[in-house]
Amino acid sequence: MSDKENTQERIHKLRELINHHNYRYYVLDSPELSDVEYDELMQELRQMEAERPELVTPDSPTQRVGAQPLEAFGVVEHPLPLLSLANAFDYQELQAWHKRISGLLPGENWDFVAELKMDGLAVALVYEDGRFVSGATRGDGFRGEDISQNLRTIRSIPLALVDRDAPRRFEVRGEVFLTRSGFKKLNEERAAGGQPLFANPRNAAAGSVRQLDPRITAGRPLDIYIYGLGWAEGGAIPLTHWETMEFLKSLGFKINPHNRRLDALEEVEEYHRSWVEHRRELEYDTDGIVVKVNPLALHDRLGSVGREPRWAIAYKFPATQATTRLLDIQVNVGRTGSLNPFAILEPVHVGGVTLRQAALHNLDDIARKDIRRGDTVIVQRAGEVIPEVVGPVLSLRTGRELPVDEDREVLERFQTCPSCGARTIRPEDEVMYRCPNAACPAQAHRRLEHFVSRGAMDIEGVGTQLCAALLASGLVVDVADLYKLSKEQLLTLERMAEKSASNVLASIAASKDRPLARLLFALGILHVGDEMAQLLASHFCSLNRLAQATEEELNAIPGVGPKIAQSVVAFFRGESNKEILRKLKEVGVRMEDEAAAEARSLPLDGLEFVVTGRLAAFPRSQAEARIKELGGNVSDNVSRMTTYLVIGEGSGSKLERARALGTKILTEEEFLRLIQ
């Protein structure tokens, strides 16, 4: 095979890999690579294409911004593409960027704006006449997803501007993100609910704004920083990026206070160096800084190359990583019976803490990354995320390390439960091995811990040690037994005083009146976390109704997929689970949601409306308010979820889209008859 053929084959392989990981990252919000690994693939591809420009094709990942958007929200065309940024990984690469653009601007002098590069989700927000009208994800840069309703739930996004001197129509661009504390809390809730953890705050923010149910988005502590003006019509705009940001700030947009205007490249380097040292003091994650040419007139002259503007560059921070030796691969048992592998490491200091263990996700992931016992491995800890093994350092292998699918000792650990010794199973279409033993001590302990936890039934005084003591003594076999405990029984336990026993019993009694959603979450149904529990509770309003639901009924609920439907039905069919529910009802645990039932009794409950055009009887805002009063939902854009489009005079593109989707269209007269 010739050198050219070898190069072609490697370029083809790199494109396949990058396209796969783009899909995992941008579409599924479930990345398999760290940013460092992904950047290495892109750097290699860019370098090979630079050496062989005749092999560059329009569909190469270097010629595009991201991945195709999902269709669930409706697609938005960006009038001006949202481009991605080229990267600089050290000062020499930053200087090389400066030298390139200087050659295109002979005799010009300019200053810079340096901004922290937020690790979140890029969005575009459109305003008309001082009001927010729509918002979309970046998507592939040209087409994004319409997430207007979800963005409206983010309190730092102004719905009406404080200054009416804004252009008549314009678009701002920003980064939606999640704080570290909010991310930690969210992952704790998902872990307690048996859901897969988000890999990082960016992944969590993306998943939060791309929920079909805006109530889920509203329940997450999302924030935004605006980083630029996309386009504007019907009004003057400033001449520099710095002045533009100040102008947007005056309109009521949230601008990062750490932005700086800098006169020289040396000052940019100092700004970068300072944040390398102090970024952990921030409440959010940032993986570098963005350096921009300040005069906007120079942006037009510099233009873009491929899908990257020449007038800006991302100057990345060093990754928080280290190398150490992987001593062993062990497994523990989760609440739902999953066997969760983890790495035993030679202690190593990373990001301010000493790591002795790290996550390995599942056996397939270990094999895919080719992680072996005895390997020198790269481990990373980004912010407060659970430490993980990124991959092996292949050059340091001795040749004695066995691939995991040939390592009999490790494979055997997945065949039997380390807690009860039962043979494990691997359900079809799942990556996790599970212990099928309902009486497994490890599962019983973790189920009980989850049931009493703060996000579930919130029973104060019943912690890890008391859960273990109650199970070991036989006073509690399942969660319903908590409600039959007496003071005399508690006092038989070691170090249990009379006052403590009274407090525990009072807390147990108080938990009987928790909302239905909390009980659903506490039951630990596989794939039903806090948010799904709220969705199911608001839809069915009764545990008995939910227990009788079929997979078809569950699948018809927006946001409930086949796996969740199967899991819920299987849970309520289990005889042991039926017995637990019977006992809970017997002791008086609340199993109805009266508030949700009352809301469902309203005539427009479950119906989705979009109102467009000018109505004669009353303003559009009043019509929307009336819909909500009657239990309906109101959206800004027509989608497959829309039940009715209400049209007034001057209806435009929304009417065309409704016709294309087959959405029921109501005239104002028909709408008035409906709400009366």
Secondary structure, 3 states (H helix, E strand, C coil): CCHHHHHHHHHHHHHHHHHHHHHHHHHCCCCCCCHHHHHHHHHHHHHHHHHCHHHCCCCCHHHCCCCCCCCCCCEEECCCCCCCCCEECCHHHHHHHHHHHHHHCCCCCCCEEEEEEECCEEEEEEEECCEEEEEEECCCCCEEEECHHHHCCCCCCCCECCCCCCCCEEEEEEEEEECHHHHHHHHHHHHHCCCCCCCCHHHHHHHHHCCCCHHHHHCCCEEEEEEEEEEEECCCCCCEHHHHHHHHHHHCCCCCCCCEEECCHHHHHHHHHHHHHHHHHCCCCEEEEEEEECEHHHHHHHCEECCEECCEEEEECCCCEEEEEEEEEEEEECCCCEEEEEEEEEEEEECCEEEEEEECCCHHHHHHHCCCCCCEEEEECCCCCCCEEEEECHHHCCCCCCCHHHCHHHHHHHHECCCCCCECECCCCCCCCECCCCCCHHHHHHHHHHHHCCCCCCCCCCCHHHHHHHHHHCCCCCHHHHHHCCHHHHHCCCCCCHHHHHHHHHHHHHHHHCCHHHHHHHCCCCCCCHHHHHHHHHHHCEHHHHHCCCHHHHHCCCCCCHHHHHHHHHHHHCHHHHHHHHHHHHCCCCCECHHHHHHHCCCCCCCEEEEECECCCCCHHHHHHHHHHCCCEECCCCCCCCCEEEECECCCHHHHHHHHHCCEEEEHHHHHHHHC
